[in-house]
Amino acid sequence: MGDEPLTRTAVILQPKGLLHRFIRHKDNSTIVERPERLRAVCVGVAAVASRLQEAWSGDNANGVGALDATSELTDALHRLSITRTNGSTPARLDTALDIINHTDSTNFLTDPAVRFVHGEPDEYLNKLHAWASSSEDKIRVGESEIPSGLSQGDLTSPSDVLVLVCPQSIEAISGAIAAVCQGVDLVMTSTSKKSEATTSSISGISPSPRVFVAIRPPGHHCSDEVPSGFCFINNVLVAAAHAHLRHGIKRAIILDFDLHHGNGTQSIVWSINADTDRREDESKARVSAGLEPLPSGLRVYYASLHDIHSFPCEDGDVALVQAASTTLSGAHGQYIENVHLEPYDTDADFFGRLYDKYRDRLLGGAYDFLQKTNISTESDGEIIVFISAGFDASPHEHPYMSRHNRKVPTAFYTQFAQDVRAFADEHATGRVISVLEGGYSDLALISGTGAFLEGLTVGQPSAGSRRWWELEDLVQLEKLTKPVARGAKPRNSKGTPQPDNPWIGRTRNILATLDPSFFSPLPPLPNLRPSLHEVPTPTSSSAKMTLRERKKPAGGIKDSHQTPSPPKQKQMARKKGGKDVGQMPDSGAGTPASTSTSFPASDSSSSTASLPNLGDSLAVSAGDITRLAPESKIPSLAIMDNRDTNAPTESSNAPLMIRIKVPPRSAPPITIADTQRLRDGPVEDADSAKSNTP
């Protein structure tokens, strides 16, 4: 490895991506597209920078050869530049990465590249802006942030139907667009012969032919006007449009190795190519009539390596499965290649049996695209390569995100990056822009990011470097994603500090130079309405309430809707058929009103006089509970005693508030957690809900 060429690679990090988050309640345990994903990416970036520094400084502890210290490459490229876009002084370290903390934004309603991809603002963009702007107000009155006509579940979490959007999503999306466009500018500045017209606006950073942009929310499931799969703007295609409109790019190649098919990207690519095809036909007609031809349009090749059994195809939707299996090479002006992942036994099996086939189809289709569209690979400013870099096919991804055993080894990310780099060097003046898509576990993001950046930076694979991302080391790195652990020194079993592994120590030092917001606590969530996770605010200052221990639902998946429970001495419960009765939050803003029914303690017939309706709020005394449950056939009661325990004895018959929750007979057993959603229809179980997760 030490004798192979090393090239400068820029990494653009987006602190504003942390602002896009789930705001319905404070428990985000089931939210997979979370701000903390960017922390894990930062750790992966810092880890590979540390490893490269180790390899090129002559440390052979990992069996990796050192680069010749006298090499001109060493002097020219062995430094790490870390800066912010406000022009602050860069910090210099000893490796070949430029790490940019990007804080700029753009107005996505008016940005030409965004409008090229998503149309005029009134077609989709204004709606997206309104959804985010009004999200808090919608939640306060119990409504969804996204119109009911659009998919709700696949925009948020694996076991929920709550949409992940907030007012700050506007800033995050605007920052993501600015970041990918800045990546294009860096690449074009480094490779264009007209560099004086496309100078970089980032002070202190040298132009780079290869850029990795770590942003969120992701984009490849979003079509021109339909958000889906956590995606609201198609970031990669906005970058391609920016390259076309600003820098004169005529051919864009998009390679997507996310576990899930980029259905949104393929749909928009189809429209762009069809429009360019029409323009070329019209241009030929104009030339025949003696008129000036129209300006050349953008043509795009899209290739995806994905699991055909996962989202968006998991339910077997015919149109989605067909789209994710389409291969066209020029017919109807389309250039599309879809390759399906296959199971493998070992890394050796993968690289011996599958890798070459995957590479040849993806890059072979790209070469065919360039040949058939009559573009000269020697032309300046006409060809650029994009990678939709999703790391959820990693062997370290959460099992519920990859349920069909369709994965790739971590070394795939290194090898494929090196092969794309070689292709770009030959056909696209070296231009490669990679944009983060999926990847949800910290281990998948750390290992995938690190291995991928190694491939972009180092010319040839190294067997020794494959050991960099073994599980034992990844567990150490994962600890650095926690704000406290990041600044704390490791300790032994006796609690005394022990020295860092040298490369872990370097990783820790590099992380300290990044924007501190990545590892700072997120701002507190707004208090939008009483949550199902919290006890309602007592009406009396003396009232006391206690939270219940949360129960893990079947399958080990943590339920985000677990509700509080009273202390054991105040709780009486009888279960039958898994149906529950829980407490009723106070009616108020964002909480649907419910009917109250009073059951006097002295009248035993009151328990059978009229049965409560679903969602009714009942005022009962403690003495009524034992007869109310069996008489009314309510299978379970969970009572929160909100009375003053210090009050006189005669107050023991003060009303308690409970909520009746009786699911349909055909519904499977559910928990008190589903009370709020029960009004809207049957509740999905965790496993079936996860099946719709991107």
C-alpha positions as CSV (number, residue, x, y, z in Angstrom):
1,M,0.0,0.0,0.0
2,G,2.8,2.4,0.8
3,D,4.1,2.3,-2.7
4,E,0.7,3.1,-4.3
5,P,-0.3,6.6,-5.5
6,L,-2.1,8.7,-2.9
7,T,-4.5,11.4,-4.0
8,R,-6.1,14.2,-2.2
9,T,-9.7,13.5,-1.1
10,A,-12.1,16.2,0.3
11,V,-14.7,15.3,2.9
12,I,-17.5,17.7,3.4
13,L,-19.4,17.4,6.7
14,Q,-22.7,19.1,7.3
15,P,-23.4,20.2,10.9
16,K,-26.8,21.5,9.9
17,G,-27.8,17.9,9.1
18,L,-28.2,17.4,12.8
19,L,-31.2,19.8,12.9
20,H,-33.4,17.4,10.9
21,R,-35.0,15.2,13.5
22,F,-38.0,13.5,15.1
23,I,-40.0,15.9,17.3
24,R,-43.2,14.1,18.2
25,H,-41.8,13.0,21.5
26,K,-38.5,12.5,23.3
27,D,-38.1,8.8,22.8
28,N,-36.3,8.3,19.5
29,S,-35.3,4.7,20.2
30,T,-37.0,3.4,17.1
31,I,-35.9,6.2,14.8
32,V,-33.2,4.9,12.5
33,E,-32.6,7.9,10.3
34,R,-31.3,10.0,13.2
35,P,-28.9,12.9,13.6
36,E,-26.4,10.7,15.4
37,R,-25.7,9.0,12.0
38,L,-23.5,12.0,11.2
39,R,-21.5,11.4,14.4
40,A,-20.7,7.8,13.3
41,V,-19.6,9.1,9.9
42,C,-17.3,11.6,11.6
43,V,-15.7,8.8,13.6
44,G,-15.2,6.8,10.3
45,V,-13.6,9.8,8.7
46,A,-11.3,10.4,11.6
47,A,-10.4,6.7,11.9
48,V,-9.3,6.3,8.3
49,A,-7.3,9.5,8.6
50,S,-5.6,8.0,11.6
51,R,-5.0,4.7,9.8
52,L,-3.5,6.5,6.7
53,Q,-1.3,8.5,8.9
54,E,-0.1,5.4,10.6
55,A,0.5,3.6,7.3
56,W,2.4,6.5,5.8
57,S,4.5,7.4,8.8
58,G,6.3,4.0,8.8
59,D,4.3,2.3,11.6
60,N,4.0,-1.3,10.4
61,A,2.1,-2.6,13.3
62,N,-0.8,-3.6,11.1
63,G,1.4,-5.2,8.4
64,V,1.1,-2.2,6.1
65,G,4.1,-0.9,4.3
66,A,5.2,2.7,4.8
67,L,5.5,5.3,2.1
68,D,8.9,6.4,1.2
69,A,9.5,9.5,3.3
70,T,11.4,11.2,0.5
71,S,8.6,10.9,-1.9
72,E,7.2,14.1,-3.4
73,L,3.8,12.7,-2.8
74,T,4.6,12.7,0.9
75,D,5.5,16.3,1.0
76,A,2.6,17.4,-1.2
77,L,-0.3,15.3,0.1
78,H,0.4,14.0,3.6
79,R,-1.6,16.5,5.5
80,L,-5.1,16.8,6.8
81,S,-6.7,20.1,6.3
82,I,-9.7,20.9,8.5
83,T,-11.6,24.2,8.0
84,R,-15.0,25.7,8.1
85,T,-16.5,27.5,5.1
86,N,-16.3,30.8,7.0
87,G,-12.5,30.9,6.3
88,S,-11.2,30.0,9.7
89,T,-7.5,28.9,9.8
90,P,-7.2,25.2,8.8
91,A,-5.6,22.8,11.2
92,R,-2.8,20.7,9.6
93,L,-2.2,17.0,10.4
94,D,-0.3,14.3,8.6
95,T,-2.6,12.5,6.0
96,A,-4.2,13.1,2.7
97,L,-7.7,14.3,3.5
98,D,-9.3,17.7,3.4
99,I,-12.1,17.8,6.0
100,I,-14.5,20.6,5.5
101,N,-17.1,21.6,8.1
102,H,-19.7,23.0,5.8
103,T,-22.1,25.6,7.2
104,D,-23.5,27.3,4.1
105,S,-27.1,27.1,3.0
106,T,-29.1,27.8,-0.1
107,N,-32.8,28.6,-0.7
108,F,-34.1,25.3,-2.2
109,L,-37.2,27.2,-3.4
110,T,-35.2,29.3,-5.8
111,D,-32.1,27.2,-6.5
112,P,-31.9,26.5,-10.2
113,A,-30.5,22.9,-9.8
114,V,-33.3,22.0,-7.3
115,R,-35.9,23.4,-9.7
116,F,-34.3,21.5,-12.6
117,V,-34.9,18.2,-10.7
118,H,-38.1,18.9,-8.7
119,G,-39.9,21.4,-11.0
120,E,-41.3,24.8,-10.2
121,P,-41.8,25.5,-6.5
122,D,-45.6,25.3,-6.6
123,E,-45.4,21.8,-7.9
124,Y,-43.6,20.2,-4.9
125,L,-41.1,22.5,-3.2
126,N,-43.6,24.9,-1.7
127,K,-45.5,22.0,-0.3
128,L,-42.3,20.5,1.3
129,H,-41.5,23.9,2.8
130,A,-45.0,24.2,4.2
131,W,-45.0,20.7,5.7
132,A,-41.8,21.5,7.6
133,S,-42.8,25.0,8.6
134,S,-46.2,23.9,10.0
135,S,-45.0,20.6,11.5
136,E,-45.1,21.8,15.1
137,D,-48.5,23.4,14.7
138,K,-49.9,20.2,13.1
139,I,-48.5,18.0,15.9
140,R,-50.1,20.3,18.5
141,V,-53.5,19.6,17.2
142,G,-52.9,15.9,16.7
143,E,-52.4,16.0,12.9
144,S,-49.7,14.5,10.7
145,E,-47.1,16.8,9.2
146,I,-47.4,15.0,5.9
147,P,-50.7,14.9,3.9
148,S,-52.6,11.6,4.3
149,G,-52.3,10.9,0.6
150,L,-48.5,10.3,0.9
151,S,-46.8,7.4,2.5
152,Q,-46.3,8.0,6.2
153,G,-44.6,4.9,7.6
154,D,-41.6,4.8,5.2
155,L,-40.6,8.4,6.0
156,T,-39.7,7.7,9.5
157,S,-39.0,4.6,11.6
158,P,-39.3,0.8,11.4
159,S,-42.1,0.4,13.9
160,D,-43.9,3.7,13.7
161,V,-46.1,5.8,11.4
162,L,-44.8,9.2,12.6
163,V,-43.2,11.4,10.0
164,L,-39.7,12.6,10.5
165,V,-39.9,16.3,9.6
166,C,-39.6,19.5,11.7
167,P,-39.2,23.3,11.0
168,Q,-35.4,22.9,11.2
169,S,-35.6,20.3,8.4
170,I,-35.7,23.3,6.0
171,E,-32.3,24.4,7.2
172,A,-30.9,20.9,7.1
173,I,-32.2,20.3,3.5
174,S,-30.9,23.7,2.4
175,G,-27.5,22.9,3.9
176,A,-27.4,19.5,2.2
177,I,-28.1,21.1,-1.2
178,A,-25.4,23.7,-0.7
179,A,-22.9,21.0,0.4
180,V,-23.4,18.7,-2.6
181,C,-23.1,21.7,-5.0
182,Q,-20.0,22.9,-3.2
183,G,-18.6,19.4,-3.7
184,V,-19.2,19.7,-7.5
185,D,-17.5,23.1,-7.5
186,L,-14.4,21.6,-5.7
187,V,-14.2,18.8,-8.2
188,M,-14.7,20.9,-11.3
189,T,-12.2,23.5,-10.1
190,S,-9.5,20.8,-9.7
191,T,-10.0,19.3,-13.1
192,S,-11.3,22.1,-15.4
193,K,-9.1,23.9,-17.8
194,K,-11.3,26.9,-17.2
195,S,-10.5,26.9,-13.5
196,E,-10.4,30.7,-13.4
197,A,-14.2,30.7,-14.1
198,T,-14.9,28.1,-11.4
199,T,-12.7,28.9,-8.5
200,S,-13.5,27.4,-5.1
201,S,-15.2,29.5,-2.6
202,I,-13.8,27.6,0.3
203,S,-10.9,29.5,1.8
204,G,-7.9,27.4,2.8
205,I,-8.9,24.2,0.8
206,S,-7.2,23.1,-2.3
207,P,-9.5,21.8,-5.1
208,S,-9.9,18.0,-5.1
209,P,-11.0,15.7,-7.9
210,R,-12.6,13.4,-5.4
211,V,-15.2,14.4,-2.7
212,F,-17.3,12.6,-0.2
213,V,-20.3,14.6,1.1
214,A,-21.8,13.4,4.4
215,I,-25.3,15.0,4.6
216,R,-28.8,14.2,5.8
217,P,-31.6,13.6,5.1
218,P,-30.7,11.2,2.3
219,G,-32.2,11.5,-1.2
220,H,-32.2,8.6,-3.6
221,H,-35.8,7.4,-2.8
222,C,-37.3,10.9,-3.5
223,S,-38.8,11.3,-7.0
224,D,-39.6,14.7,-8.5
225,E,-42.6,15.4,-6.3
226,V,-43.0,12.4,-3.9
227,P,-40.9,12.1,-0.8
228,S,-40.2,8.5,0.3
229,G,-37.8,6.4,2.3
230,F,-36.5,9.2,4.6
231,C,-35.8,11.3,1.5
232,F,-37.3,14.7,0.7
233,I,-34.9,16.1,-2.0
234,N,-32.8,14.0,-4.4
235,N,-29.4,15.3,-3.4
236,V,-27.3,13.4,-6.1
237,L,-29.4,14.6,-9.0
238,V,-29.4,18.1,-7.7
239,A,-25.6,17.9,-7.7
240,A,-25.7,16.5,-11.3
241,A,-28.0,19.4,-12.3
242,H,-25.7,21.9,-10.7
243,A,-22.8,20.4,-12.7
244,H,-24.8,20.7,-15.9
245,L,-26.1,24.2,-15.4
246,R,-23.0,25.8,-13.7
247,H,-20.1,23.9,-15.3
248,G,-21.4,22.6,-18.6
249,I,-21.5,18.9,-17.8
250,K,-23.2,16.9,-20.5
251,R,-23.0,13.3,-19.2
252,A,-23.5,12.3,-15.6
253,I,-22.9,8.7,-14.3
254,I,-24.6,7.7,-11.1
255,L,-23.5,4.5,-9.3
256,D,-25.7,3.5,-6.3
257,F,-24.6,0.8,-3.9
258,D,-27.2,1.4,-1.2
259,L,-28.9,-1.8,0.0
260,H,-32.2,-0.4,-1.3
261,H,-33.0,0.5,-4.9
262,G,-32.9,4.2,-5.6
263,N,-36.4,4.3,-7.2
264,G,-36.6,8.1,-6.9
265,T,-33.3,8.6,-8.7
266,Q,-34.2,6.2,-11.5
267,S,-37.6,7.9,-12.0
268,I,-36.1,11.4,-12.3
269,V,-33.3,10.1,-14.6
270,W,-35.9,8.6,-16.9
271,S,-37.6,12.0,-17.2
272,I,-34.3,13.9,-17.7
273,N,-33.2,11.5,-20.5
274,A,-36.6,11.6,-22.2
275,D,-36.5,15.4,-22.2
276,T,-33.0,15.4,-23.6
277,D,-34.1,12.9,-26.3
278,R,-36.9,15.2,-27.4
279,R,-34.6,18.2,-27.4
280,E,-32.2,16.4,-29.6
281,D,-34.9,15.4,-32.1
282,E,-36.1,19.0,-32.1
283,S,-32.6,20.3,-32.6
284,K,-32.1,18.0,-35.6
285,A,-35.3,19.4,-37.1
286,R,-34.1,22.9,-36.5
287,V,-30.7,22.2,-38.3
288,S,-32.6,20.7,-41.2
289,A,-34.6,23.9,-41.5
290,G,-31.5,26.0,-41.4
291,L,-31.9,27.2,-37.8
292,E,-29.5,27.1,-34.9
293,P,-29.6,23.9,-32.9
294,L,-30.7,23.9,-29.3
295,P,-28.2,23.7,-26.5
296,S,-27.2,20.2,-25.6
297,G,-29.1,18.7,-22.7
298,L,-28.0,16.5,-19.8
299,R,-27.9,12.7,-20.2
300,V,-27.6,10.4,-17.2
301,Y,-26.6,6.8,-16.7
302,Y,-28.0,5.3,-13.5
303,A,-26.8,1.9,-12.1
304,S,-27.9,0.4,-8.9
305,L,-26.6,-2.6,-6.9
306,H,-29.3,-3.5,-4.4
307,D,-31.4,-6.1,-2.6
308,I,-34.5,-6.8,-4.7
309,H,-36.2,-8.2,-1.7
310,S,-35.9,-5.1,0.5
311,F,-37.7,-1.7,0.4
312,P,-39.2,-0.4,-1.9
313,C,-39.8,-3.9,-3.4
314,E,-40.3,-5.9,-0.2
315,D,-44.1,-6.0,-0.6
316,G,-43.8,-7.3,-4.2
317,D,-45.3,-4.3,-5.8
318,V,-45.2,-5.2,-9.5
319,A,-44.2,-1.7,-10.8
320,L,-41.5,-1.2,-8.2
321,V,-40.0,-4.7,-8.7
322,Q,-40.0,-4.2,-12.5
323,A,-38.4,-0.8,-12.2
324,A,-35.7,-2.2,-9.8
325,S,-34.9,-4.9,-12.4
326,T,-34.8,-2.8,-15.5
327,T,-31.7,-2.8,-17.8
328,L,-31.7,-0.5,-20.8
329,S,-28.7,0.6,-22.9
330,G,-30.0,3.3,-25.3
331,A,-33.6,2.2,-25.9
332,H,-36.0,5.2,-25.7
333,G,-32.9,7.3,-24.7
334,Q,-32.5,5.5,-21.4
335,Y,-29.3,4.1,-19.8
336,I,-30.2,2.1,-16.7
337,E,-28.5,-0.9,-15.1
338,N,-30.0,-2.7,-12.1
339,V,-28.0,-5.5,-10.4
340,H,-29.4,-7.7,-7.6
341,L,-27.3,-8.6,-4.6
342,E,-26.8,-12.4,-4.0
343,P,-26.0,-14.2,-0.8
344,Y,-22.3,-15.3,-0.2
345,D,-20.6,-17.4,2.4
346,T,-17.2,-15.7,3.1
347,D,-15.3,-12.6,1.9
348,A,-13.3,-15.0,-0.4
349,D,-16.5,-16.4,-1.8
350,F,-17.8,-12.9,-2.5
351,F,-14.7,-11.6,-4.3
352,G,-14.1,-14.9,-6.1
353,R,-17.6,-15.4,-7.4
354,L,-19.6,-12.1,-7.2
355,Y,-17.5,-9.0,-7.2
356,D,-16.3,-9.0,-10.8
357,K,-19.8,-9.6,-12.0
358,Y,-21.1,-6.7,-10.1
359,R,-18.3,-4.4,-11.1
360,D,-18.4,-5.4,-14.8
361,R,-22.2,-4.7,-15.1
362,L,-22.1,-1.4,-13.3
363,L,-19.0,0.1,-14.9
364,G,-19.4,-1.8,-18.1
365,G,-22.8,-0.1,-18.5
366,A,-21.2,3.3,-17.8
367,Y,-18.6,2.7,-20.5
368,D,-21.3,1.6,-23.0
369,F,-23.3,4.8,-22.1
370,L,-20.3,7.0,-23.0
371,Q,-19.8,5.2,-26.2
372,K,-23.4,5.3,-27.4
373,T,-23.9,9.0,-26.5
374,N,-21.0,10.1,-28.6
375,I,-19.1,11.9,-25.9
376,S,-15.4,12.3,-26.2
377,T,-13.7,11.2,-23.0
378,E,-11.0,13.8,-23.7
379,S,-13.5,16.7,-23.6
380,D,-13.1,19.1,-20.7
381,G,-16.1,19.6,-18.5
382,E,-18.4,17.1,-20.1
383,I,-18.4,14.0,-17.9
384,I,-18.7,13.5,-14.1
385,V,-19.2,10.4,-11.9
386,F,-21.5,10.4,-8.8
387,I,-21.8,7.6,-6.2
388,S,-24.9,7.2,-4.0
389,A,-23.0,5.8,-1.1
390,G,-25.3,4.0,1.2
391,F,-23.7,1.6,3.8
392,D,-26.7,-0.4,4.8
393,A,-25.6,-3.5,2.9
394,S,-22.7,-3.7,5.4
395,P,-22.4,-6.9,7.5
396,H,-22.5,-4.6,10.6
397,E,-25.9,-3.1,9.8
398,H,-28.9,-3.6,12.1
399,P,-30.5,-7.1,11.4
400,Y,-33.9,-5.6,10.9
401,M,-32.6,-3.3,8.1
402,S,-31.1,-6.2,6.2
403,R,-33.4,-9.2,6.7
404,H,-32.7,-11.1,3.5
405,N,-29.0,-11.9,3.8
406,R,-28.1,-9.7,0.9
407,K,-25.0,-7.9,1.9
408,V,-21.4,-7.0,0.9
409,P,-18.2,-7.3,2.9
410,T,-16.7,-4.1,4.3
411,A,-13.8,-4.6,1.8
412,F,-16.3,-4.1,-1.0
413,Y,-16.4,-0.4,-0.2
414,T,-12.7,0.0,-0.5
415,Q,-12.4,-2.1,-3.7
416,F,-15.3,-0.5,-5.5
417,A,-14.1,3.0,-4.7
418,Q,-10.7,2.1,-6.2
419,D,-12.4,0.8,-9.3
420,V,-14.6,3.8,-9.7
421,R,-11.6,6.0,-9.2
422,A,-9.7,4.2,-12.0
423,F,-12.7,4.5,-14.3
424,A,-13.0,8.2,-13.6
425,D,-9.3,8.7,-14.2
426,E,-9.7,7.2,-17.6
427,H,-13.0,8.6,-18.7
428,A,-14.0,11.6,-16.5
429,T,-10.8,13.5,-15.8
430,G,-10.8,11.9,-12.3
431,R,-14.0,13.5,-11.1
432,V,-15.9,11.5,-8.4
433,I,-18.5,12.9,-6.1
434,S,-19.9,10.6,-3.4
435,V,-22.9,11.5,-1.4
436,L,-24.1,9.7,1.8
437,E,-27.4,7.8,1.4
438,G,-28.3,5.0,3.9
439,G,-26.5,3.2,6.6
440,Y,-28.1,3.2,10.0
441,S,-26.0,1.4,12.7
442,D,-23.0,3.2,14.0
443,L,-20.8,0.2,13.1
444,A,-22.0,0.1,9.5
445,L,-21.4,3.8,9.1
446,I,-18.0,3.9,10.8
447,S,-16.6,0.9,8.8
448,G,-18.3,1.7,5.5
449,T,-17.2,5.4,5.6
450,G,-13.6,4.5,6.6
451,A,-13.2,1.7,4.0
452,F,-14.8,3.8,1.2
453,L,-12.5,6.8,1.9
454,E,-9.5,4.5,1.9
455,G,-10.4,3.4,-1.6
456,L,-10.9,6.9,-2.9
457,T,-7.5,8.0,-1.5
458,V,-5.3,4.9,-2.1
459,G,-4.7,3.6,-5.6
460,Q,-4.6,-0.1,-5.1
461,P,-6.1,-2.5,-2.5
462,S,-4.1,-3.7,0.4
463,A,-4.8,-7.0,2.2
464,G,-3.3,-5.5,5.4
465,S,-5.7,-2.6,5.4
466,R,-8.7,-5.0,5.4
467,R,-7.9,-5.7,9.0
468,W,-8.6,-2.0,9.9
469,W,-12.3,-2.6,10.1
470,E,-12.5,-5.8,12.1
471,L,-15.2,-6.0,14.8
472,E,-12.9,-5.7,17.8
473,D,-11.6,-2.3,16.5
474,L,-15.0,-1.1,15.5
475,V,-16.3,-1.6,19.0
476,Q,-13.6,0.7,20.2
477,L,-14.4,3.3,17.6
478,E,-18.1,3.1,18.3
479,K,-17.4,4.3,21.9
480,L,-16.2,7.5,20.3
481,T,-19.6,8.3,19.0
482,K,-20.8,9.1,22.5
483,P,-20.1,12.7,23.6
484,V,-18.8,11.6,27.1
485,A,-16.7,8.8,25.8
486,R,-15.2,10.9,23.1
487,G,-13.4,13.2,25.7
488,A,-12.8,10.5,28.3
489,K,-9.7,8.3,28.5
490,P,-10.3,4.5,28.5
491,R,-10.2,2.9,31.9
492,N,-9.4,-0.6,33.1
493,S,-11.5,-2.8,35.3
494,K,-10.3,-1.0,38.4
495,G,-11.3,2.4,37.1
496,T,-7.8,3.8,36.5
497,P,-7.0,5.4,33.1
498,Q,-5.1,3.4,30.6
499,P,-3.4,4.6,27.5
500,D,-5.2,4.6,24.1
501,N,-4.3,2.3,21.3
502,P,-2.1,4.8,19.3
503,W,-4.4,4.9,16.3
504,I,-7.5,5.3,18.5
505,G,-5.7,8.2,20.2
506,R,-5.0,9.8,16.8
507,T,-8.7,9.3,15.9
508,R,-9.7,11.0,19.1
509,N,-7.4,14.0,18.4
510,I,-8.8,14.4,14.9
511,L,-12.4,14.3,16.2
512,A,-11.5,17.1,18.5
513,T,-10.8,19.4,15.5
514,L,-14.3,18.9,13.9
515,D,-17.3,21.1,14.5
516,P,-18.2,20.7,18.1
517,S,-21.9,20.5,17.3
518,F,-21.4,17.0,16.0
519,F,-20.8,15.7,19.5
520,S,-22.7,18.2,21.5
521,P,-26.2,17.4,23.0
522,L,-29.0,18.2,20.6
523,P,-31.2,21.2,21.6
524,P,-34.2,20.2,23.7
525,L,-37.3,19.3,21.8
526,P,-40.3,21.6,21.9
527,N,-43.1,20.6,24.2
528,L,-45.8,20.1,21.6
529,R,-48.4,18.0,23.5
530,P,-48.7,15.5,26.3
531,S,-46.8,12.4,25.1
532,L,-47.9,8.8,25.4
533,H,-44.5,8.4,27.0
534,E,-45.1,10.8,29.8
535,V,-47.6,11.2,32.7
536,P,-50.0,14.0,32.1
537,T,-49.3,17.2,34.1
538,P,-51.2,17.0,37.4
539,T,-53.9,19.5,38.0
540,S,-52.8,19.9,41.6
541,S,-49.4,20.9,42.7
542,S,-49.5,18.2,45.3
543,A,-50.3,15.4,42.9
544,K,-47.7,12.7,42.5
545,M,-47.1,10.4,39.5
546,T,-44.6,7.7,38.8
547,L,-43.3,6.2,35.5
548,R,-43.5,2.5,34.9
549,E,-40.6,0.4,33.8
550,R,-40.8,-0.1,30.1
551,K,-41.6,-3.5,28.7
552,K,-39.8,-4.9,25.7
553,P,-42.2,-6.1,23.1
554,A,-42.0,-9.4,21.4
555,G,-39.1,-9.9,19.2
556,G,-36.8,-7.7,21.2
557,I,-37.7,-4.5,19.3
558,K,-38.1,-1.5,21.6
559,D,-41.5,0.0,21.3
560,S,-41.4,3.8,21.1
561,H,-44.9,4.1,22.5
562,Q,-44.5,2.5,25.9
563,T,-46.5,4.5,28.3
564,P,-46.0,5.3,32.0
565,S,-47.4,3.2,34.7
566,P,-48.3,3.8,38.4
567,P,-46.3,2.5,41.3
568,K,-46.9,-1.2,42.1
569,Q,-49.0,-0.4,45.2
570,K,-51.4,1.8,43.1
571,Q,-51.7,-0.6,40.2
572,M,-54.3,-3.3,39.8
573,A,-54.3,-5.2,36.5
574,R,-56.1,-8.1,35.1
575,K,-55.2,-9.4,31.7
576,K,-57.2,-11.4,29.3
577,G,-56.4,-11.7,25.6
578,G,-53.6,-9.2,25.8
579,K,-56.0,-6.2,25.8
580,D,-55.3,-3.2,28.1
581,V,-56.9,-0.3,29.8
582,G,-54.5,2.6,30.4
583,Q,-54.6,6.1,31.7
584,M,-56.1,8.9,29.8
585,P,-54.0,12.0,29.1
586,D,-55.7,15.3,29.9
587,S,-57.7,16.7,27.0
588,G,-56.0,19.7,25.5
589,A,-54.1,21.0,22.5
590,G,-53.2,18.1,20.3
591,T,-55.1,15.5,22.4
592,P,-58.5,14.4,21.1
593,A,-61.3,15.0,23.6
594,S,-63.0,12.0,25.1
595,T,-66.3,11.3,26.9
596,S,-66.3,11.0,30.7
597,T,-68.5,8.5,32.6
598,S,-68.8,8.5,36.5
599,F,-69.2,5.3,38.5
600,P,-70.2,6.0,42.1
601,A,-68.6,3.6,44.6
602,S,-71.9,2.9,46.4
603,D,-73.8,1.8,43.4
604,S,-72.8,-1.7,42.3
605,S,-75.1,-1.7,39.4
606,S,-73.3,1.3,37.9
607,S,-70.6,-1.0,36.5
608,T,-73.0,-2.7,34.2
609,A,-75.5,0.1,33.5
610,S,-73.6,1.2,30.4
611,L,-70.3,0.0,29.0
612,P,-67.7,2.6,28.0
613,N,-66.7,3.2,24.5
614,L,-63.3,2.9,23.0
615,G,-61.1,5.8,24.1
616,D,-63.6,7.0,26.8
617,S,-62.2,8.5,30.0
618,L,-63.7,7.1,33.2
619,A,-63.8,8.7,36.6
620,V,-64.0,5.8,39.1
621,S,-63.0,5.1,42.7
622,A,-60.4,2.5,43.7
623,G,-63.2,0.4,45.2
624,D,-65.0,0.2,41.9
625,I,-62.1,-1.3,40.0
626,T,-62.4,-4.9,41.1
627,R,-66.0,-5.2,40.0
628,L,-65.8,-2.9,37.0
629,A,-63.3,-5.1,35.1
630,P,-65.1,-8.4,35.2
631,E,-68.6,-7.0,35.0
632,S,-67.9,-4.9,31.9
633,K,-65.6,-7.6,30.4
634,I,-62.8,-5.1,30.2
635,P,-59.8,-7.5,30.0
636,S,-57.2,-5.3,31.6
637,L,-56.9,-2.2,33.8
638,A,-53.8,-0.1,34.5
639,I,-54.7,2.6,36.9
640,M,-52.7,5.8,37.7
641,D,-53.6,7.1,41.1
642,N,-53.2,10.9,40.7
643,R,-54.7,11.7,44.2
644,D,-52.7,13.3,47.0
645,T,-51.3,10.4,49.1
646,N,-51.1,12.8,52.0
647,A,-54.8,13.8,51.8
648,P,-57.3,12.7,54.5
649,T,-58.6,9.1,54.4
650,E,-62.0,10.3,53.3
651,S,-60.5,11.3,49.9
652,S,-59.8,7.7,49.0
653,N,-62.8,7.7,46.7
654,A,-61.5,10.6,44.7
655,P,-61.8,9.8,41.0
656,L,-59.0,8.1,39.1
657,M,-58.5,8.6,35.4
658,I,-58.2,5.5,33.2
659,R,-58.5,4.9,29.4
660,I,-60.5,2.1,27.9
661,K,-58.7,0.3,25.1
662,V,-60.5,-2.6,23.5
663,P,-59.1,-3.7,20.1
664,P,-61.2,-5.3,17.4
665,R,-61.7,-9.0,17.9
666,S,-59.6,-9.9,14.9
667,A,-56.6,-7.8,16.0
668,P,-53.6,-9.5,17.6
669,P,-52.7,-8.8,21.2
670,I,-51.4,-5.2,21.6
671,T,-50.1,-3.1,24.4
672,I,-51.2,0.1,26.1
673,A,-48.7,1.8,23.9
674,D,-51.0,1.6,20.9
675,T,-53.9,3.5,22.6
676,Q,-53.5,6.7,20.7
677,R,-53.2,5.0,17.3
678,L,-56.1,2.6,18.0
679,R,-58.6,5.3,17.1
680,D,-57.2,5.6,13.6
681,G,-57.4,1.9,12.7
682,P,-55.6,-1.5,13.3
683,V,-52.1,-1.4,14.6
684,E,-49.2,-3.0,12.8
685,D,-47.0,-5.3,14.8
686,A,-43.3,-4.4,14.9
687,D,-42.2,-7.0,12.4
688,S,-44.7,-6.1,9.7
689,A,-44.0,-2.4,10.2
690,K,-40.3,-3.0,9.7
691,S,-40.9,-4.7,6.4
692,N,-41.7,-1.3,4.9
693,T,-38.6,0.4,6.2
694,P,-36.0,1.6,3.7
